[in-house]
Amino acid sequence: MYLLLGLIGATIGGMTAKRRKGRTADIAQYAAVYGILFTLIGLLLTILLERVLM
């Protein structure tokens, strides 16, 4: 689950930077930051779901 959210986040980050007319380094940085952020959110959701369902 968190891997999928990380990929979605990286895509959203890249598209956001591209829409703001960023350079290649900007696009890569946005994609990395959004990917990490969404991955952490997915990890927390996974842990919470495991705790609630167990």
mmJSON file of the N, C-alpha and C atoms, coordinates in Angstrom:
{"data_MODEL":{"atom_site":{
"group_PDB":["ATOM","ATOM","ATOM","ATOM","ATOM","ATOM","ATOM","ATOM","ATOM","ATOM","ATOM","ATOM","ATOM","ATOM","ATOM","ATOM","ATOM","ATOM","ATOM","ATOM","ATOM","ATOM","ATOM","ATOM","ATOM","ATOM","ATOM","ATOM","ATOM","ATOM","ATOM","ATOM","ATOM","ATOM","ATOM","ATOM","ATOM","ATOM","ATOM","ATOM","ATOM","ATOM","ATOM","ATOM","ATOM","ATOM","ATOM","ATOM","ATOM","ATOM","ATOM","ATOM","ATOM","ATOM","ATOM","ATOM","ATOM","ATOM","ATOM","ATOM","ATOM","ATOM","ATOM","ATOM","ATOM","ATOM","ATOM","ATOM","ATOM","ATOM","ATOM","ATOM","ATOM","ATOM","ATOM","ATOM","ATOM","ATOM","ATOM","ATOM","ATOM","ATOM","ATOM","ATOM","ATOM","ATOM","ATOM","ATOM","ATOM","ATOM","ATOM","ATOM","ATOM","ATOM","ATOM","ATOM","ATOM","ATOM","ATOM","ATOM","ATOM","ATOM","ATOM","ATOM","ATOM","ATOM","ATOM","ATOM","ATOM","ATOM","ATOM","ATOM","ATOM","ATOM","ATOM","ATOM","ATOM","ATOM","ATOM","ATOM","ATOM","ATOM","ATOM","ATOM","ATOM","ATOM","ATOM","ATOM","ATOM","ATOM","ATOM","ATOM","ATOM","ATOM","ATOM","ATOM","ATOM","ATOM","ATOM","ATOM","ATOM","ATOM","ATOM","ATOM","ATOM","ATOM","ATOM","ATOM","ATOM","ATOM","ATOM","ATOM","ATOM","ATOM","ATOM","ATOM","ATOM","ATOM","ATOM","ATOM","ATOM","ATOM"],
"id":[1,2,3,4,5,6,7,8,9,10,11,12,13,14,15,16,17,18,19,20,21,22,23,24,25,26,27,28,29,30,31,32,33,34,35,36,37,38,39,40,41,42,43,44,45,46,47,48,49,50,51,52,53,54,55,56,57,58,59,60,61,62,63,64,65,66,67,68,69,70,71,72,73,74,75,76,77,78,79,80,81,82,83,84,85,86,87,88,89,90,91,92,93,94,95,96,97,98,99,100,101,102,103,104,105,106,107,108,109,110,111,112,113,114,115,116,117,118,119,120,121,122,123,124,125,126,127,128,129,130,131,132,133,134,135,136,137,138,139,140,141,142,143,144,145,146,147,148,149,150,151,152,153,154,155,156,157,158,159,160,161,162],
"type_symbol":["N","C","C","N","C","C","N","C","C","N","C","C","N","C","C","N","C","C","N","C","C","N","C","C","N","C","C","N","C","C","N","C","C","N","C","C","N","C","C","N","C","C","N","C","C","N","C","C","N","C","C","N","C","C","N","C","C","N","C","C","N","C","C","N","C","C","N","C","C","N","C","C","N","C","C","N","C","C","N","C","C","N","C","C","N","C","C","N","C","C","N","C","C","N","C","C","N","C","C","N","C","C","N","C","C","N","C","C","N","C","C","N","C","C","N","C","C","N","C","C","N","C","C","N","C","C","N","C","C","N","C","C","N","C","C","N","C","C","N","C","C","N","C","C","N","C","C","N","C","C","N","C","C","N","C","C","N","C","C","N","C","C"],
"label_atom_id":["N","CA","C","N","CA","C","N","CA","C","N","CA","C","N","CA","C","N","CA","C","N","CA","C","N","CA","C","N","CA","C","N","CA","C","N","CA","C","N","CA","C","N","CA","C","N","CA","C","N","CA","C","N","CA","C","N","CA","C","N","CA","C","N","CA","C","N","CA","C","N","CA","C","N","CA","C","N","CA","C","N","CA","C","N","CA","C","N","CA","C","N","CA","C","N","CA","C","N","CA","C","N","CA","C","N","CA","C","N","CA","C","N","CA","C","N","CA","C","N","CA","C","N","CA","C","N","CA","C","N","CA","C","N","CA","C","N","CA","C","N","CA","C","N","CA","C","N","CA","C","N","CA","C","N","CA","C","N","CA","C","N","CA","C","N","CA","C","N","CA","C","N","CA","C","N","CA","C","N","CA","C","N","CA","C","N","CA","C"],
"label_alt_id":[null,null,null,null,null,null,null,null,null,null,null,null,null,null,null,null,null,null,null,null,null,null,null,null,null,null,null,null,null,null,null,null,null,null,null,null,null,null,null,null,null,null,null,null,null,null,null,null,null,null,null,null,null,null,null,null,null,null,null,null,null,null,null,null,null,null,null,null,null,null,null,null,null,null,null,null,null,null,null,null,null,null,null,null,null,null,null,null,null,null,null,null,null,null,null,null,null,null,null,null,null,null,null,null,null,null,null,null,null,null,null,null,null,null,null,null,null,null,null,null,null,null,null,null,null,null,null,null,null,null,null,null,null,null,null,null,null,null,null,null,null,null,null,null,null,null,null,null,null,null,null,null,null,null,null,null,null,null,null,null,null,null],
"label_comp_id":["MET","MET","MET","TYR","TYR","TYR","LEU","LEU","LEU","LEU","LEU","LEU","LEU","LEU","LEU","GLY","GLY","GLY","LEU","LEU","LEU","ILE","ILE","ILE","GLY","GLY","GLY","ALA","ALA","ALA","THR","THR","THR","ILE","ILE","ILE","GLY","GLY","GLY","GLY","GLY","GLY","MET","MET","MET","THR","THR","THR","ALA","ALA","ALA","LYS","LYS","LYS","ARG","ARG","ARG","ARG","ARG","ARG","LYS","LYS","LYS","GLY","GLY","GLY","ARG","ARG","ARG","THR","THR","THR","ALA","ALA","ALA","ASP","ASP","ASP","ILE","ILE","ILE","ALA","ALA","ALA","GLN","GLN","GLN","TYR","TYR","TYR","ALA","ALA","ALA","ALA","ALA","ALA","VAL","VAL","VAL","TYR","TYR","TYR","GLY","GLY","GLY","ILE","ILE","ILE","LEU","LEU","LEU","PHE","PHE","PHE","THR","THR","THR","LEU","LEU","LEU","ILE","ILE","ILE","GLY","GLY","GLY","LEU","LEU","LEU","LEU","LEU","LEU","LEU","LEU","LEU","THR","THR","THR","ILE","ILE","ILE","LEU","LEU","LEU","LEU","LEU","LEU","GLU","GLU","GLU","ARG","ARG","ARG","VAL","VAL","VAL","LEU","LEU","LEU","MET","MET","MET"],
"label_asym_id":["A","A","A","A","A","A","A","A","A","A","A","A","A","A","A","A","A","A","A","A","A","A","A","A","A","A","A","A","A","A","A","A","A","A","A","A","A","A","A","A","A","A","A","A","A","A","A","A","A","A","A","A","A","A","A","A","A","A","A","A","A","A","A","A","A","A","A","A","A","A","A","A","A","A","A","A","A","A","A","A","A","A","A","A","A","A","A","A","A","A","A","A","A","A","A","A","A","A","A","A","A","A","A","A","A","A","A","A","A","A","A","A","A","A","A","A","A","A","A","A","A","A","A","A","A","A","A","A","A","A","A","A","A","A","A","A","A","A","A","A","A","A","A","A","A","A","A","A","A","A","A","A","A","A","A","A","A","A","A","A","A","A"],
"label_entity_id":["1","1","1","1","1","1","1","1","1","1","1","1","1","1","1","1","1","1","1","1","1","1","1","1","1","1","1","1","1","1","1","1","1","1","1","1","1","1","1","1","1","1","1","1","1","1","1","1","1","1","1","1","1","1","1","1","1","1","1","1","1","1","1","1","1","1","1","1","1","1","1","1","1","1","1","1","1","1","1","1","1","1","1","1","1","1","1","1","1","1","1","1","1","1","1","1","1","1","1","1","1","1","1","1","1","1","1","1","1","1","1","1","1","1","1","1","1","1","1","1","1","1","1","1","1","1","1","1","1","1","1","1","1","1","1","1","1","1","1","1","1","1","1","1","1","1","1","1","1","1","1","1","1","1","1","1","1","1","1","1","1","1"],
"label_seq_id":[1,1,1,2,2,2,3,3,3,4,4,4,5,5,5,6,6,6,7,7,7,8,8,8,9,9,9,10,10,10,11,11,11,12,12,12,13,13,13,14,14,14,15,15,15,16,16,16,17,17,17,18,18,18,19,19,19,20,20,20,21,21,21,22,22,22,23,23,23,24,24,24,25,25,25,26,26,26,27,27,27,28,28,28,29,29,29,30,30,30,31,31,31,32,32,32,33,33,33,34,34,34,35,35,35,36,36,36,37,37,37,38,38,38,39,39,39,40,40,40,41,41,41,42,42,42,43,43,43,44,44,44,45,45,45,46,46,46,47,47,47,48,48,48,49,49,49,50,50,50,51,51,51,52,52,52,53,53,53,54,54,54],
"pdbx_PDB_ins_code":[null,null,null,null,null,null,null,null,null,null,null,null,null,null,null,null,null,null,null,null,null,null,null,null,null,null,null,null,null,null,null,null,null,null,null,null,null,null,null,null,null,null,null,null,null,null,null,null,null,null,null,null,null,null,null,null,null,null,null,null,null,null,null,null,null,null,null,null,null,null,null,null,null,null,null,null,null,null,null,null,null,null,null,null,null,null,null,null,null,null,null,null,null,null,null,null,null,null,null,null,null,null,null,null,null,null,null,null,null,null,null,null,null,null,null,null,null,null,null,null,null,null,null,null,null,null,null,null,null,null,null,null,null,null,null,null,null,null,null,null,null,null,null,null,null,null,null,null,null,null,null,null,null,null,null,null,null,null,null,null,null,null],
"Cartn_x":[0.821,0.0,0.875,1.892,2.718,3.577,3.936,4.705,3.864,2.622,1.718,1.502,1.293,1.119,2.386,3.543,4.799,4.929,4.539,4.582,3.578,2.404,1.392,1.897,2.496,3.038,4.145,5.023,6.104,5.543,4.512,3.876,3.231,2.516,1.879,2.93,4.009,5.076,5.733,6.0,6.599,5.687,4.406,3.448,3.292,3.336,3.23,4.405,5.607,6.791,6.785,6.339,6.299,5.266,4.139,3.104,3.586,4.477,5.042,6.26,6.487,7.584,8.96,9.129,10.407,11.406,12.654,13.711,13.734,14.628,14.712,15.029,15.929,16.276,15.09,14.305,13.117,12.1,11.902,10.951,11.385,12.678,13.194,13.048,13.307,13.198,11.745,10.835,9.418,8.947,9.354,8.941,9.472,10.712,11.295,10.593,10.36,9.738,8.309,7.537,6.163,6.128,7.057,7.112,7.391,8.357,8.678,7.499,6.889,5.763,4.596,4.225,3.113,3.454,4.713,5.127,4.981,5.394,5.246,3.778,2.944,1.506,0.951,1.351,0.902,1.388,2.611,3.149,2.35,2.056,1.257,-0.148,-0.749,-2.076,-2.027,-0.986,-0.834,-0.7,0.11,0.286,-1.028,-1.738,-3.01,-4.031,-4.095,-5.026,-4.682,-3.41,-2.986,-3.357,-3.177,-3.503,-5.006,-5.789,-7.237,-7.824,-7.323,-7.89,-7.405,-6.33,-5.802,-6.348],
"Cartn_y":[-1.182,0.0,1.259,1.265,2.464,2.637,1.546,1.664,2.305,1.889,2.447,3.935,4.312,5.727,6.523,5.924,6.599,6.894,5.947,6.163,7.222,7.195,8.209,9.589,9.657,10.922,11.462,10.578,11.008,11.545,10.913,11.382,12.743,12.894,14.18,15.274,14.963,15.94,16.358,15.395,15.716,16.567,16.229,17.01,18.419,18.551,19.869,20.755,20.215,20.999,21.346,20.418,20.681,21.764,21.73,22.735,24.121,24.165,25.439,25.837,25.135,25.405,25.274,24.213,23.968,23.305,23.441,22.774,21.298,20.553,19.112,18.801,19.555,19.328,19.63,20.648,20.973,19.846,19.323,18.23,17.005,16.692,15.538,15.744,16.955,17.225,17.142,17.735,17.655,16.206,15.449,14.042,13.257,13.514,12.802,13.167,14.446,14.892,14.391,14.535,14.048,12.53,11.841,10.391,9.948,10.593,10.254,10.572,11.731,12.137,11.158,10.813,9.898,8.489,8.092,6.786,6.73,7.79,7.832,7.815,8.535,8.517,7.112,6.462,5.092,4.12,4.307,3.448,3.617,4.856,5.114,4.52,4.66,4.066,2.546,1.952,0.499,0.046,0.75,0.401,0.564,1.669,1.878,0.804,0.435,-0.612,-1.947,-2.254,-3.501,-3.515,-2.386,-2.291,-2.408,-1.78,-1.776,-3.147,-3.797,-5.068,-6.254,-6.105,-7.229,-7.253],
"Cartn_z":[0.0,0.0,0.0,0.848,0.919,-0.329,-0.978,-2.211,-3.307,-3.406,-4.407,-4.155,-2.897,-2.584,-2.875,-2.674,-2.986,-4.474,-5.296,-6.748,-7.184,-6.583,-6.89,-6.461,-5.284,-4.798,-5.691,-6.144,-7.033,-8.347,-8.839,-10.074,-9.875,-8.775,-8.486,-8.307,-7.599,-7.398,-8.699,-9.551,-10.847,-11.708,-11.697,-12.487,-11.927,-10.605,-9.977,-10.38,-10.305,-10.674,-12.155,-12.975,-14.413,-14.73,-14.03,-14.235,-13.826,-12.828,-12.377,-13.194,-14.288,-15.222,-14.562,-13.775,-13.11,-14.041,-13.699,-14.448,-14.071,-14.701,-14.465,-13.001,-12.41,-11.004,-10.091,-10.425,-9.64,-9.708,-10.897,-11.088,-10.297,-10.338,-9.592,-8.084,-7.618,-6.188,-5.73,-6.463,-6.11,-6.107,-7.12,-7.201,-6.002,-5.61,-4.473,-3.17,-2.956,-1.712,-1.614,-2.668,-2.653,-2.51,-3.171,-3.054,-1.629,-0.976,0.41,1.325,1.137,1.972,1.846,0.628,0.415,0.908,0.793,1.303,2.823,3.508,4.961,5.381,4.654,4.939,4.731,3.647,3.393,4.452,4.921,5.98,7.269,7.622,8.818,8.687,7.516,7.295,7.398,6.869,6.945,8.402,9.172,10.587,11.343,11.102,11.776,11.412,10.155,9.738,10.381,10.463,11.103,12.587,13.247,14.673,14.904,14.058,14.223,13.898,12.864,12.433,13.241,13.986,14.769,16.144],
"occupancy":[1.0,1.0,1.0,1.0,1.0,1.0,1.0,1.0,1.0,1.0,1.0,1.0,1.0,1.0,1.0,1.0,1.0,1.0,1.0,1.0,1.0,1.0,1.0,1.0,1.0,1.0,1.0,1.0,1.0,1.0,1.0,1.0,1.0,1.0,1.0,1.0,1.0,1.0,1.0,1.0,1.0,1.0,1.0,1.0,1.0,1.0,1.0,1.0,1.0,1.0,1.0,1.0,1.0,1.0,1.0,1.0,1.0,1.0,1.0,1.0,1.0,1.0,1.0,1.0,1.0,1.0,1.0,1.0,1.0,1.0,1.0,1.0,1.0,1.0,1.0,1.0,1.0,1.0,1.0,1.0,1.0,1.0,1.0,1.0,1.0,1.0,1.0,1.0,1.0,1.0,1.0,1.0,1.0,1.0,1.0,1.0,1.0,1.0,1.0,1.0,1.0,1.0,1.0,1.0,1.0,1.0,1.0,1.0,1.0,1.0,1.0,1.0,1.0,1.0,1.0,1.0,1.0,1.0,1.0,1.0,1.0,1.0,1.0,1.0,1.0,1.0,1.0,1.0,1.0,1.0,1.0,1.0,1.0,1.0,1.0,1.0,1.0,1.0,1.0,1.0,1.0,1.0,1.0,1.0,1.0,1.0,1.0,1.0,1.0,1.0,1.0,1.0,1.0,1.0,1.0,1.0,1.0,1.0,1.0,1.0,1.0,1.0],
"B_iso_or_equiv":[0.0,0.0,0.0,0.0,0.0,0.0,0.0,0.0,0.0,0.0,0.0,0.0,0.0,0.0,0.0,0.0,0.0,0.0,0.0,0.0,0.0,0.0,0.0,0.0,0.0,0.0,0.0,0.0,0.0,0.0,0.0,0.0,0.0,0.0,0.0,0.0,0.0,0.0,0.0,0.0,0.0,0.0,0.0,0.0,0.0,0.0,0.0,0.0,0.0,0.0,0.0,0.0,0.0,0.0,0.0,0.0,0.0,0.0,0.0,0.0,0.0,0.0,0.0,0.0,0.0,0.0,0.0,0.0,0.0,0.0,0.0,0.0,0.0,0.0,0.0,0.0,0.0,0.0,0.0,0.0,0.0,0.0,0.0,0.0,0.0,0.0,0.0,0.0,0.0,0.0,0.0,0.0,0.0,0.0,0.0,0.0,0.0,0.0,0.0,0.0,0.0,0.0,0.0,0.0,0.0,0.0,0.0,0.0,0.0,0.0,0.0,0.0,0.0,0.0,0.0,0.0,0.0,0.0,0.0,0.0,0.0,0.0,0.0,0.0,0.0,0.0,0.0,0.0,0.0,0.0,0.0,0.0,0.0,0.0,0.0,0.0,0.0,0.0,0.0,0.0,0.0,0.0,0.0,0.0,0.0,0.0,0.0,0.0,0.0,0.0,0.0,0.0,0.0,0.0,0.0,0.0,0.0,0.0,0.0,0.0,0.0,0.0],
"pdbx_formal_charge":[null,null,null,null,null,null,null,null,null,null,null,null,null,null,null,null,null,null,null,null,null,null,null,null,null,null,null,null,null,null,null,null,null,null,null,null,null,null,null,null,null,null,null,null,null,null,null,null,null,null,null,null,null,null,null,null,null,null,null,null,null,null,null,null,null,null,null,null,null,null,null,null,null,null,null,null,null,null,null,null,null,null,null,null,null,null,null,null,null,null,null,null,null,null,null,null,null,null,null,null,null,null,null,null,null,null,null,null,null,null,null,null,null,null,null,null,null,null,null,null,null,null,null,null,null,null,null,null,null,null,null,null,null,null,null,null,null,null,null,null,null,null,null,null,null,null,null,null,null,null,null,null,null,null,null,null,null,null,null,null,null,null],
"auth_seq_id":[1,1,1,2,2,2,3,3,3,4,4,4,5,5,5,6,6,6,7,7,7,8,8,8,9,9,9,10,10,10,11,11,11,12,12,12,13,13,13,14,14,14,15,15,15,16,16,16,17,17,17,18,18,18,19,19,19,20,20,20,21,21,21,22,22,22,23,23,23,24,24,24,25,25,25,26,26,26,27,27,27,28,28,28,29,29,29,30,30,30,31,31,31,32,32,32,33,33,33,34,34,34,35,35,35,36,36,36,37,37,37,38,38,38,39,39,39,40,40,40,41,41,41,42,42,42,43,43,43,44,44,44,45,45,45,46,46,46,47,47,47,48,48,48,49,49,49,50,50,50,51,51,51,52,52,52,53,53,53,54,54,54],
"auth_comp_id":["MET","MET","MET","TYR","TYR","TYR","LEU","LEU","LEU","LEU","LEU","LEU","LEU","LEU","LEU","GLY","GLY","GLY","LEU","LEU","LEU","ILE","ILE","ILE","GLY","GLY","GLY","ALA","ALA","ALA","THR","THR","THR","ILE","ILE","ILE","GLY","GLY","GLY","GLY","GLY","GLY","MET","MET","MET","THR","THR","THR","ALA","ALA","ALA","LYS","LYS","LYS","ARG","ARG","ARG","ARG","ARG","ARG","LYS","LYS","LYS","GLY","GLY","GLY","ARG","ARG","ARG","THR","THR","THR","ALA","ALA","ALA","ASP","ASP","ASP","ILE","ILE","ILE","ALA","ALA","ALA","GLN","GLN","GLN","TYR","TYR","TYR","ALA","ALA","ALA","ALA","ALA","ALA","VAL","VAL","VAL","TYR","TYR","TYR","GLY","GLY","GLY","ILE","ILE","ILE","LEU","LEU","LEU","PHE","PHE","PHE","THR","THR","THR","LEU","LEU","LEU","ILE","ILE","ILE","GLY","GLY","GLY","LEU","LEU","LEU","LEU","LEU","LEU","LEU","LEU","LEU","THR","THR","THR","ILE","ILE","ILE","LEU","LEU","LEU","LEU","LEU","LEU","GLU","GLU","GLU","ARG","ARG","ARG","VAL","VAL","VAL","LEU","LEU","LEU","MET","MET","MET"],
"auth_asym_id":["A","A","A","A","A","A","A","A","A","A","A","A","A","A","A","A","A","A","A","A","A","A","A","A","A","A","A","A","A","A","A","A","A","A","A","A","A","A","A","A","A","A","A","A","A","A","A","A","A","A","A","A","A","A","A","A","A","A","A","A","A","A","A","A","A","A","A","A","A","A","A","A","A","A","A","A","A","A","A","A","A","A","A","A","A","A","A","A","A","A","A","A","A","A","A","A","A","A","A","A","A","A","A","A","A","A","A","A","A","A","A","A","A","A","A","A","A","A","A","A","A","A","A","A","A","A","A","A","A","A","A","A","A","A","A","A","A","A","A","A","A","A","A","A","A","A","A","A","A","A","A","A","A","A","A","A","A","A","A","A","A","A"],
"auth_atom_id":["N","CA","C","N","CA","C","N","CA","C","N","CA","C","N","CA","C","N","CA","C","N","CA","C","N","CA","C","N","CA","C","N","CA","C","N","CA","C","N","CA","C","N","CA","C","N","CA","C","N","CA","C","N","CA","C","N","CA","C","N","CA","C","N","CA","C","N","CA","C","N","CA","C","N","CA","C","N","CA","C","N","CA","C","N","CA","C","N","CA","C","N","CA","C","N","CA","C","N","CA","C","N","CA","C","N","CA","C","N","CA","C","N","CA","C","N","CA","C","N","CA","C","N","CA","C","N","CA","C","N","CA","C","N","CA","C","N","CA","C","N","CA","C","N","CA","C","N","CA","C","N","CA","C","N","CA","C","N","CA","C","N","CA","C","N","CA","C","N","CA","C","N","CA","C","N","CA","C","N","CA","C","N","CA","C","N","CA","C"],
"pdbx_PDB_model_num":[1,1,1,1,1,1,1,1,1,1,1,1,1,1,1,1,1,1,1,1,1,1,1,1,1,1,1,1,1,1,1,1,1,1,1,1,1,1,1,1,1,1,1,1,1,1,1,1,1,1,1,1,1,1,1,1,1,1,1,1,1,1,1,1,1,1,1,1,1,1,1,1,1,1,1,1,1,1,1,1,1,1,1,1,1,1,1,1,1,1,1,1,1,1,1,1,1,1,1,1,1,1,1,1,1,1,1,1,1,1,1,1,1,1,1,1,1,1,1,1,1,1,1,1,1,1,1,1,1,1,1,1,1,1,1,1,1,1,1,1,1,1,1,1,1,1,1,1,1,1,1,1,1,1,1,1,1,1,1,1,1,1]
}}}
